[in-house]
Each structure stands twice: as structure tokens, then as C-alpha cells.
Amino acid sequence: MFGELVTAYLFLAGVGAGGVAAASLADLLLVREPFGVDVVPDFAEKCPAERLVAGVLALSCGALALGAGCLAADLGRIDRVLSLFLAPPATLMNLGAWAVALLTVLAAALALVRFMYLPWADRRAVVVAEVVACGLAVVVAVYAGLLLQTLAGAGGVMGKRPDYAVTVYCNLIRRTYRRKPIIIGGIEASLRRLAHYDYWSDKLKRSILLDSQADLLIYGMGERAVVEIANALNDGMDAQDITYIDGTVYKTREPDTSVPSITLPAFPDMQKNPRVYAESFSVQYRNTDPFCAKRLIEPYGDHEFIVQNPPQKPLSQKEMDHVYDLPYCRTFHPSYKKLGGIPAIAEIEFSLTSCRGCFGACSFCALTFHQGRIIQTRSQESIIKEAEGMTHSPGFKGYIHDVGGPTANFRQPACKKQLQRGACPTRQCLFPAPCKNLIADHTDYLSLLRKLRKLPGVKKVFIRSGIRFDYLLADPSDTFFKELVRYHISGQLKVAPEHVSDQVLRVMGKPPHAVYQQFVEKYKRINEQEGMKQYVVPYLMSSHPGCTMEEAVKLAEYLRDTNHEPEQVQDFYPTPSTLSTVMYYTGLDPRTMEPVYVPKNPHEKAMQRALMQYRRAQNYFLVREALQKAGRTDLIGFTPKCLIRPYPPKEKKPGTAEQIPERKSASAKPAKKRPPRR
């Protein structure tokens, strides 16, 4: 967050404050040297304690002054330094700067007194100064410590960024820059652009545009909106007057009724009645397409409105290439290296983005509200150019980790009409079954992967974004499926059926379980044809709206029958602006307004989660309680179909090592030499 000079300033301020506090306390408690006419004329003749106090004060004053110099150097200009001290709103940064400045002055004065340059100093005045110095030192130490803590977000340490980060940071900015335009964007702003349910506070919250005190919000990917806003500001327009740009949200005291718009329910009405919020979200969900969406107006009072303009139009392939051909650094900032780097970079540093958008429209996914349902793609030439540059990177070892996007095997719009008339507002492309107009074709994606495999220096190209298996089955050709198995999997293919109960899958917006079973059978058959032994790893979710305890038990039985034990369990938690989140808050499916069962109780969620890992000893009592609640005590016993025994597993005695069963193994054989790669 901070540059090296500001970091040095905070460190030196903290060290200097500690030195001043220690010296002042020592002088108050230990040193009893007289002042005024009785003072010892020669510093060398003073007692050792007084000489030590004087030396520490001098060094501390030097550290504080040097730190202040680092801050001034970072600011660069005298007007910025003055604004730090003279800006009217009280912020942590300028209050801390004042404390450092006052402490530096006091430390210098106290050092001069002890070095005998102020022999007339009154002892009582010195005592008061030292007490004040101790208080200021504590303030400076706390101030420096709080700001230095923000540097700990790297190196794999989590939890350093505040909750509601956009709101927190914007309010801090607004305190310092009262009249400067603030424009927010990104995933948090995008999903909180209108009234939304917030899981952290368990209540309906206002648009983030109001809580953050920002002037304008860009939702979606926003490349066009950023340029148009920059041009408008450059032409001298006020931020409050920029109300015409697609993909933006603004606030106003009086909406323009001359523009065709839909007025949503007022926020106070949604707060009183969750059903009203579900009805409002249903309207929002039908207006996420850039070609047919209307302008939405959300009232918050008689003279306070949030207005959402329609989404920005999809980027052409040429525009997508221009965005992704920019000279990105492809890694984290160098300042994070000494902190251990950013662990997440490992998965994306050597991955390629080929598309954006997703017409899968799963209920729990926020992509419909952020990137939209229309697929936008880069050209093969742009992707290959990026891959060629990647092969020359120092850390590249020959493996491209991923080629995809939200869904890897979406490389074109779902049907021909989408780029002219948009996606259907009331119908889905794949749910409950593939639309008759769907174009399921992997030809372009297959061609791209073949070219990437042939690049010099590339050993293997993986696909890890996730494959939409129902779309894969809809392709009349098996060529892509066969090459996926042969070239692009490292032993395991991860897909996301999410559940096995058709009742739950219907609420999720996912295909019936039979479709997933058909995919698994075909995957096994192709592996056998290719002479390979690779596995499917399903992503499964517990506690999603619609999932009763009976449905959770069905999922556990499926895991038993397939002999699969998930290492990690994905438990549903509500994300702003998704269908599933609205169901969680209202108990209604906003698409149909039908009631939906919602597992909200933490204990019930724990039971559903434990059922997915029923073999683990620590989950025994939760699993037993879940089976009893579901009326499935037939699964408690000794038969092969039972999930658990009638009695809990024996606890391991403290201090005893875990017994690992011996494995029978055949005699070792020499490893076969791998044929040279051609």
C-alpha cells in the first residue's frame, strides 16, 4: 500500500517515539539532577544516567527528523507537505503527522536542556514537557503501528484488508479531498451497485454509491466507461453531470423522466418486506443485457435516487485484443518480494484469458451481473502472441496452466442473434435443457489449443477454468472431448455438478444429475479408448437454498456409492446480487416467486457439511444427528450401505502415534524410460 519512503517514515517515527518515551520516563523516575543556577557546568561531569538520557533524546530526535524528511521526500512538493498539516478534515495520516512534528520539537528541546544549552530551564516546565512527550510518543507509536500493519497483506497473510474495503477507503479519501470526484468500480462496487443483501451484517444494505460517498460507479468490466468518463472530465464536465454513459450508476435528487426507465420499489419498502426485494431483483435480473436492458431507478426518499444506466455493449474482438495486448507486468509489485510475494500469482502468472462472460447462468454465480451472458473473445493471434512472450519469462517451465475464462469451453456467443438482439431476458441458454438455437461448437477452441501445443518451449497446455459438461455433450463432434482427455488433463478433470438431487439442481440452475452421469460415462469410455486412466473430481456444494437434510443425505449416499471423499467442502455463503442470495434472504425464488427451503441455522449447515465428509471421525456425532433428523437411521449400522456405525469411533489416546496400515506392494520394477518428445 505504501512506498519505501513512507514505510521508512513510519518505522523511524515508531523508533523515535519509543526512544523519547523511554528517555523521558527514565528522566522522571531516575534522574535527580538540579536545574538553573545549581546545574553542573560541564556535560562530561554529569552523572551517567543524565548523559544516557541526553544521548537517547538526541538520537530519538534525529530518527524523528529523518523520518519526517522521508515523508517530505515522498510527497515531493512543499504544497503537499503543507496540505498534510493544514487540510481541514481530521484523518489518521494528518493527525499522525502533527503528532510526529510536535514530538520532534519536544525531543529537540529536552535534548538541549540535558546538554546544558538551556541552563535556565525550569524543572517543573521540563517535567510537564516530558509527560506530554510520553503521551505523544504513545500516539505516534500506535499511529505508525496501525499503518505498518497494512503492509502485512502479502506473504500469504490474510485478513489485512478491511471489510467493505471500497466504502472504507472512499470515506477516508472523501475526508481529505472533499470536492474531488471519486469514481468506483471493480467486482465489489459492481455487485453492490443497487440495494443488496449483505451476509456480514445480515441485513439489506443501500447502494454502495451512497455509503461510499463516491460520485459515480462503473459496473461490469468498464473499459469503454473509463475512457468516456476520462474524456468528459478532461472536457471540464462536473462528475455529477456525467449521467449518460452506459455501464455506470449515478445518484441524483431528481431523475430525468424523459428517458425510458423502470422505477424499482423504494428502498424503505424493500426493508420492510423481503418479498418486495425479491420482486425488485427479478426486474434487475431481466435487465442485465446490453441490447434490451432499460434504465433502472431505485428511490431512497423523495429527493434521493440511484439510477443505473444499461450495461456497456460487448467489446469486439479487435477491442478485446487491444485491452489484452497492453504491456502488463504479469506479476505482483516488486515491493512484495521481501514479504514472500503473493501466493495466488502461482495459478495465474502462466495462464491465458481467452474469453469473458458466461451464458451458463448458475443461480449462485455473480457473472451475469458483472460480465454478462454474452461471450466476448480474443483472437487466436492475440492469445498466441501472449503465450510466445510467456515462454521467455524467467519462471516459465513449459507449462501453460490454463486457457479459458469463466467457462473454458465457451469461445463464442450461445446463438447468432445475441450480438444483434442480446440474450433472452426470460430464458436461459442451457437450463433446464440446451436451447434449440444453441451453437455447441468447439472448433475454434480446439484450433487454438493445437496451435499453443506446437509453440517452442511449451511442454503441456492445461485447462483448469472449468468445463461446462452439458455444453460439451451438446457438441455433435467428439474431437474436442478426445483431445481434452489426451492432452489437457493432468490425471484429474475438475467439473462442477454441484449436487446430485434434481430438486436442488433446479434451484441452482444446473442440469439434472442424469446429464452429469452421462458425461462421466463418456469420459471413462474415451479414457479407455485412449489407453489412459484419469479421474473426474466433482465440485459439490452443501447448504444451498432448496437443499433439505433429506437431499443432503442423498449427496452423502452418492459419495458412498462412488467411493469419493472430498478433501474440501464448498459450503454455500451468499454473495451480493445473485439469485441464490436473494433466495437465502427472502425464502423465495425471484424467477417464480415460489417458496424455497433455506438452511440458515449454523448447526444445520454444519450437519450438511459433515455429511459430505461422513468418514471423518470428528464428524461422527454431526452425521448421526443429521441421519436421525432426516429419518434415515437405516444408514447407521454395519451393512455396506451404512454411512456410520452405531457407536462412535474410538478416540486415539494422547501421546500415541497414529497406526498406518501396512501396504502390500509388489516387488519393485525398474521404471520404464519415457520416449523422447517429438
JOQUI-V879686 format. One record per residue. N is the residue number from 1. PHI is phi as a letter, one per 20 degrees, with the letter a starting at -180 (none if undefined). D_CENTER is the distance of its C-alpha to the mean C-alpha in Angstrom with 1 decimal. Layout:
# JOQUI-V879686
<<N & PHI & D_CENTER> <N & PHI & D_CENTER>>
This chain:
# JOQUI-V879686
<<1 & none & 16.6> <2 & d & 20.5> <3 & f & 23.1> <4 & f & 25.7> <5 & f & 28.3> <6 & f & 26.3> <7 & f & 25.4> <8 & f & 29.1> <9 & g & 30.0> <10 & f & 28.0> <11 & f & 29.3> <12 & f & 32.9> <13 & f & 32.7> <14 & f & 31.8> <15 & f & 34.5> <16 & f & 37.0> <17 & f & 36.3> <18 & f & 36.9> <19 & f & 40.1> <20 & f & 41.5> <21 & f & 40.8> <22 & f & 42.5> <23 & f & 45.5> <24 & f & 46.0> <25 & f & 46.0> <26 & f & 48.4> <27 & f & 50.7> <28 & f & 50.7> <29 & e & 51.5> <30 & d & 53.4> <31 & e & 55.1> <32 & c & 58.3> <33 & f & 59.7> <34 & f & 61.8> <35 & c & 61.1> <36 & m & 63.3> <37 & f & 67.0> <38 & e & 66.7> <39 & f & 63.8> <40 & f & 64.4> <41 & f & 65.1> <42 & d & 63.7> <43 & f & 60.1> <44 & f & 61.2> <45 & e & 63.4> <46 & f & 60.6> <47 & f & 59.4> <48 & g & 56.6> <49 & f & 54.2> <50 & f & 54.6> <51 & f & 54.2> <52 & f & 51.0> <53 & g & 49.6> <54 & f & 50.6> <55 & f & 49.0> <56 & f & 45.7> <57 & f & 45.7> <58 & f & 46.4> <59 & f & 43.7> <60 & f & 41.1> <61 & f & 42.2> <62 & f & 41.8> <63 & f & 38.3> <64 & f & 37.4> <65 & f & 39.1> <66 & f & 37.5> <67 & f & 34.0> <68 & f & 35.0> <69 & f & 36.2> <70 & f & 32.8> <71 & f & 31.1> <72 & f & 33.8> <73 & f & 33.4> <74 & f & 29.7> <75 & f & 30.4> <76 & n & 33.2> <77 & c & 35.4> <78 & f & 37.6> <79 & f & 36.5> <80 & f & 32.9> <81 & f & 34.3> <82 & f & 36.5> <83 & f & 33.7> <84 & f & 31.7> <85 & e & 34.7> <86 & d & 36.0> <87 & f & 33.0> <88 & f & 33.8> <89 & f & 30.6> <90 & e & 30.0> <91 & d & 26.7> <92 & g & 25.8> <93 & f & 26.4> <94 & f & 29.9> <95 & f & 31.1> <96 & f & 30.3> <97 & f & 32.1> <98 & f & 35.1> <99 & f & 35.2> <100 & f & 35.2> <101 & f & 37.9> <102 & f & 40.1> <103 & f & 39.7> <104 & f & 40.8> <105 & f & 43.9> <106 & f & 44.8> <107 & f & 44.4> <108 & f & 46.6> <109 & f & 49.2> <110 & f & 49.3> <111 & f & 49.6> <112 & f & 52.5> <113 & f & 54.2> <114 & f & 54.1> <115 & e & 55.3> <116 & m & 58.3> <117 & e & 57.6> <118 & c & 57.8> <119 & f & 60.7> <120 & e & 61.4> <121 & f & 58.0> <122 & f & 58.5> <123 & g & 57.2> <124 & f & 55.9> <125 & f & 53.9> <126 & f & 52.5> <127 & f & 51.5> <128 & f & 49.7> <129 & f & 47.9> <130 & f & 46.8> <131 & f & 45.5> <132 & f & 43.5> <133 & f & 42.3> <134 & f & 41.0> <135 & f & 39.1> <136 & f & 37.6> <137 & f & 36.7> <138 & f & 34.7> <139 & f & 32.8> <140 & f & 32.1> <141 & f & 31.0> <142 & f & 28.5> <143 & g & 27.3> <144 & f & 26.9> <145 & f & 25.2> <146 & f & 22.5> <147 & f & 21.6> <148 & f & 21.9> <149 & f & 19.4> <150 & f & 16.6> <151 & f & 17.5> <152 & e & 16.6> <153 & f & 12.9> <154 & e & 14.0> <155 & m & 16.2> <156 & n & 13.8> <157 & e & 14.0> <158 & d & 11.1> <159 & n & 11.3> <160 & e & 12.5> <161 & e & 10.3> <162 & f & 11.9> <163 & f & 11.0> <164 & l & 11.3> <165 & g & 10.6> <166 & f & 12.1> <167 & f & 15.1> <168 & f & 15.7> <169 & f & 15.8> <170 & f & 17.8> <171 & f & 20.3> <172 & f & 20.9> <173 & f & 21.5> <174 & f & 23.7> <175 & f & 25.9> <176 & e & 26.8> <177 & d & 27.0> <178 & f & 28.5> <179 & d & 29.7> <180 & e & 27.2> <181 & f & 25.2> <182 & d & 21.4> <183 & c & 19.5> <184 & d & 15.8> <185 & a & 13.6> <186 & n & 10.3> <187 & f & 8.2> <188 & f & 8.4> <189 & f & 12.0> <190 & f & 12.8> <191 & e & 12.2> <192 & d & 13.9> <193 & f & 16.7> <194 & d & 19.4> <195 & g & 20.2> <196 & b & 17.8> <197 & e & 17.6> <198 & d & 15.3> <199 & f & 15.1> <200 & f & 14.7> <201 & e & 18.0> <202 & l & 19.5> <203 & b & 20.9> <204 & e & 20.9> <205 & d & 19.4> <206 & f & 20.7> <207 & g & 19.2> <208 & f & 16.7> <209 & f & 19.3> <210 & e & 21.7> <211 & f & 19.8> <212 & e & 18.4> <213 & m & 21.9> <214 & f & 20.7> <215 & e & 23.4> <216 & b & 21.7> <217 & c & 18.5> <218 & d & 17.6> <219 & d & 15.9> <220 & m & 15.3> <221 & f & 15.3> <222 & m & 18.0> <223 & f & 20.1> <224 & f & 23.3> <225 & f & 22.4> <226 & g & 21.5> <227 & f & 24.9> <228 & f & 26.8> <229 & f & 25.5> <230 & f & 26.3> <231 & f & 29.8> <232 & f & 30.4> <233 & f & 29.7> <234 & f & 31.7> <235 & e & 34.6> <236 & n & 34.6> <237 & f & 33.1> <238 & e & 31.6> <239 & g & 27.9> <240 & f & 29.3> <241 & e & 31.5> <242 & e & 28.8> <243 & c & 28.7> <244 & d & 29.6> <245 & e & 26.7> <246 & f & 25.1> <247 & n & 21.3> <248 & c & 21.5> <249 & c & 21.8> <250 & c & 24.2> <251 & d & 26.1> <252 & b & 29.8> <253 & e & 32.8> <254 & b & 34.7> <255 & f & 33.2> <256 & e & 35.3> <257 & e & 37.1> <258 & f & 38.7> <259 & e & 35.6> <260 & g & 35.2> <261 & b & 32.5> <262 & d & 31.4> <263 & e & 31.3> <264 & e & 28.9> <265 & g & 29.9> <266 & f & 29.8> <267 & g & 27.0> <268 & g & 29.7> <269 & f & 30.9> <270 & f & 27.5> <271 & f & 27.2> <272 & f & 30.6> <273 & c & 30.4> <274 & g & 27.3> <275 & f & 29.3> <276 & f & 29.4> <277 & f & 25.6> <278 & f & 25.6> <279 & f & 28.3> <280 & f & 26.3> <281 & f & 23.2> <282 & g & 25.6> <283 & f & 26.9> <284 & g & 23.4> <285 & f & 22.6> <286 & e & 26.0> <287 & c & 25.3> <288 & d & 22.2> <289 & e & 24.5> <290 & f & 25.4> <291 & e & 29.1> <292 & c & 30.1> <293 & f & 27.6> <294 & e & 29.3> <295 & f & 28.3> <296 & d & 27.0> <297 & c & 28.2> <298 & d & 26.8> <299 & f & 29.3> <300 & c & 28.6> <301 & r & 32.2> <302 & f & 35.4> <303 & c & 34.1> <304 & b & 30.3> <305 & c & 28.6> <306 & d & 25.3> <307 & d & 26.0> <308 & d & 23.7> <309 & f & 25.3> <310 & g & 25.1> <311 & f & 22.4> <312 & f & 23.1> <313 & f & 25.3> <314 & f & 24.0> <315 & f & 24.4> <316 & f & 27.4> <317 & f & 27.4> <318 & f & 28.9> <319 & f & 26.2> <320 & f & 23.4> <321 & f & 25.4> <322 & f & 25.7> <323 & f & 21.9> <324 & e & 21.2> <325 & e & 24.5> <326 & f & 23.5> <327 & f & 23.8> <328 & f & 20.3> <329 & f & 20.2> <330 & m & 18.1> <331 & b & 16.9> <332 & f & 15.5> <333 & f & 17.7> <334 & g & 21.0> <335 & f & 20.6> <336 & e & 18.2> <337 & f & 20.8> <338 & f & 22.9> <339 & e & 20.0> <340 & n & 19.5> <341 & m & 17.0> <342 & d & 13.4> <343 & g & 13.6> <344 & f & 11.0> <345 & f & 13.4> <346 & f & 16.0> <347 & e & 14.8> <348 & d & 14.4> <349 & f & 17.0> <350 & d & 19.8> <351 & d & 18.3> <352 & c & 19.6> <353 & e & 18.1> <354 & d & 21.1> <355 & b & 20.0> <356 & b & 17.7> <357 & n & 18.0> <358 & b & 19.0> <359 & e & 22.1> <360 & f & 21.4> <361 & l & 20.2> <362 & f & 19.2> <363 & f & 19.2> <364 & e & 15.8> <365 & d & 14.0> <366 & e & 12.6> <367 & f & 13.8> <368 & g & 17.2> <369 & e & 16.0> <370 & d & 13.9> <371 & e & 15.7> <372 & n & 18.7> <373 & e & 21.2> <374 & e & 23.2> <375 & f & 22.6> <376 & c & 22.8> <377 & c & 23.7> <378 & e & 24.6> <379 & f & 28.1> <380 & f & 29.1> <381 & f & 30.6> <382 & f & 27.3> <383 & f & 25.5> <384 & f & 28.4> <385 & f & 28.7> <386 & f & 25.2> <387 & f & 26.0> <388 & f & 29.3> <389 & f & 27.7> <390 & f & 25.2> <391 & f & 28.3> <392 & e & 29.6> <393 & f & 26.6> <394 & g & 27.7> <395 & e & 25.2> <396 & f & 25.8> <397 & d & 27.8> <398 & o & 28.6> <399 & d & 25.7> <400 & e & 23.4> <401 & f & 20.5> <402 & a & 19.6> <403 & c & 21.0> <404 & r & 19.3> <405 & a & 16.4> <406 & g & 15.0> <407 & c & 18.4> <408 & f & 20.4> <409 & e & 23.9> <410 & e & 23.5> <411 & c & 25.3> <412 & a & 27.1> <413 & g & 27.1> <414 & f & 28.2> <415 & b & 31.6> <416 & f & 33.8> <417 & f & 33.7> <418 & f & 30.0> <419 & f & 30.2> <420 & d & 33.2> <421 & d & 32.7> <422 & n & 29.0> <423 & f & 27.6> <424 & f & 29.7> <425 & f & 28.4> <426 & d & 29.8> <427 & c & 29.7> <428 & d & 27.2> <429 & f & 27.9> <430 & c & 27.5> <431 & d & 27.8> <432 & f & 30.1> <433 & b & 31.7> <434 & g & 31.4> <435 & f & 32.9> <436 & f & 36.3> <437 & e & 35.2> <438 & f & 32.3> <439 & d & 32.7> <440 & e & 31.6> <441 & b & 32.3> <442 & d & 30.7> <443 & g & 33.3> <444 & f & 31.2> <445 & f & 28.4> <446 & f & 31.1> <447 & f & 32.8> <448 & f & 29.7> <449 & f & 29.1> <450 & f & 32.8> <451 & f & 32.8> <452 & f & 29.8> <453 & f & 31.6> <454 & e & 34.7> <455 & f & 33.1> <456 & f & 34.8> <457 & n & 32.7> <458 & e & 30.5> <459 & e & 31.2> <460 & b & 28.9> <461 & d & 26.3> <462 & e & 23.8> <463 & c & 22.0> <464 & c & 18.8> <465 & f & 16.8> <466 & o & 18.7> <467 & d & 22.2> <468 & e & 23.1> <469 & f & 26.3> <470 & f & 28.1> <471 & f & 27.9> <472 & f & 29.2> <473 & f & 32.1> <474 & f & 32.9> <475 & f & 33.7> <476 & f & 37.5> <477 & e & 37.4> <478 & e & 36.4> <479 & f & 36.2> <480 & f & 32.4> <481 & g & 32.1> <482 & f & 34.7> <483 & f & 33.2> <484 & g & 29.7> <485 & f & 31.4> <486 & f & 33.6> <487 & d & 31.3> <488 & d & 27.6> <489 & c & 26.9> <490 & d & 27.1> <491 & n & 28.8> <492 & c & 26.1> <493 & d & 24.7> <494 & e & 21.6> <495 & c & 21.7> <496 & c & 20.4> <497 & f & 23.3> <498 & m & 21.3> <499 & a & 24.7> <500 & d & 28.4> <501 & e & 29.7> <502 & f & 30.5> <503 & f & 30.3> <504 & f & 26.6> <505 & f & 25.9> <506 & f & 27.6> <507 & f & 25.2> <508 & f & 22.2> <509 & m & 23.7> <510 & d & 24.3> <511 & f & 27.7> <512 & g & 30.2> <513 & f & 30.3> <514 & f & 33.4> <515 & f & 31.6> <516 & f & 29.4> <517 & f & 32.6> <518 & f & 34.2> <519 & f & 31.5> <520 & f & 31.7> <521 & f & 35.5> <522 & f & 35.4> <523 & f & 33.0> <524 & f & 35.4> <525 & f & 38.3> <526 & f & 37.0> <527 & f & 36.1> <528 & f & 39.8> <529 & f & 41.1> <530 & e & 39.2> <531 & m & 40.4> <532 & c & 36.9> <533 & c & 35.4> <534 & c & 31.7> <535 & c & 29.7> <536 & d & 27.2> <537 & d & 24.3> <538 & e & 23.1> <539 & e & 19.7> <540 & c & 20.8> <541 & c & 19.4> <542 & d & 21.1> <543 & m & 21.7> <544 & f & 20.8> <545 & g & 22.9> <546 & n & 26.4> <547 & e & 26.3> <548 & e & 29.3> <549 & f & 30.4> <550 & f & 32.9> <551 & f & 30.3> <552 & f & 28.3> <553 & f & 31.6> <554 & g & 32.1> <555 & f & 28.8> <556 & f & 30.1> <557 & f & 33.5> <558 & f & 31.9> <559 & f & 30.2> <560 & f & 33.6> <561 & f & 35.5> <562 & e & 33.2> <563 & l & 33.2> <564 & d & 29.4> <565 & c & 27.6> <566 & f & 23.8> <567 & f & 22.4> <568 & c & 19.1> <569 & d & 18.9> <570 & e & 16.2> <571 & e & 16.8> <572 & f & 16.0> <573 & c & 13.9> <574 & f & 13.9> <575 & d & 11.2> <576 & g & 12.7> <577 & m & 15.2> <578 & c & 15.9> <579 & g & 19.4> <580 & f & 18.7> <581 & f & 17.3> <582 & f & 20.4> <583 & f & 22.5> <584 & f & 21.0> <585 & f & 21.9> <586 & e & 25.2> <587 & m & 26.5> <588 & c & 27.4> <589 & e & 26.4> <590 & f & 26.1> <591 & f & 27.5> <592 & c & 30.8> <593 & m & 30.6> <594 & e & 31.8> <595 & f & 30.9> <596 & c & 28.3> <597 & f & 28.3> <598 & c & 25.1> <599 & f & 24.7> <600 & d & 23.4> <601 & f & 25.3> <602 & g & 23.4> <603 & f & 26.5> <604 & f & 26.8> <605 & f & 23.2> <606 & f & 24.0> <607 & f & 27.2> <608 & f & 25.5> <609 & f & 23.1> <610 & f & 26.1> <611 & f & 28.1> <612 & f & 25.8> <613 & c & 26.7> <614 & f & 30.2> <615 & f & 31.8> <616 & f & 30.2> <617 & g & 32.7> <618 & f & 30.4> <619 & e & 29.6> <620 & g & 33.4> <621 & f & 34.0> <622 & f & 30.9> <623 & f & 32.0> <624 & f & 35.6> <625 & f & 34.7> <626 & f & 32.6> <627 & f & 35.5> <628 & f & 38.0> <629 & f & 36.0> <630 & e & 35.8> <631 & m & 39.6> <632 & d & 39.1> <633 & f & 41.1> <634 & f & 42.6> <635 & e & 39.6> <636 & d & 40.7> <637 & r & 43.5> <638 & d & 44.8> <639 & f & 44.8> <640 & f & 42.5> <641 & f & 40.7> <642 & f & 39.8> <643 & e & 36.4> <644 & c & 37.6> <645 & e & 40.9> <646 & f & 42.8> <647 & c & 42.4> <648 & f & 39.4> <649 & f & 39.0> <650 & f & 40.8> <651 & f & 38.9> <652 & f & 39.1> <653 & f & 41.4> <654 & g & 40.0> <655 & n & 40.7> <656 & e & 41.4> <657 & f & 39.7> <658 & f & 38.0> <659 & e & 40.5> <660 & d & 39.3> <661 & f & 41.5> <662 & f & 43.6> <663 & d & 42.8> <664 & f & 45.7> <665 & c & 45.3> <666 & f & 47.6> <667 & f & 49.3> <668 & f & 47.2> <669 & d & 47.8> <670 & f & 47.3> <671 & f & 44.1> <672 & f & 44.7> <673 & f & 44.3> <674 & f & 41.8> <675 & f & 43.4> <676 & f & 42.7> <677 & f & 40.0> <678 & d & 41.7>>
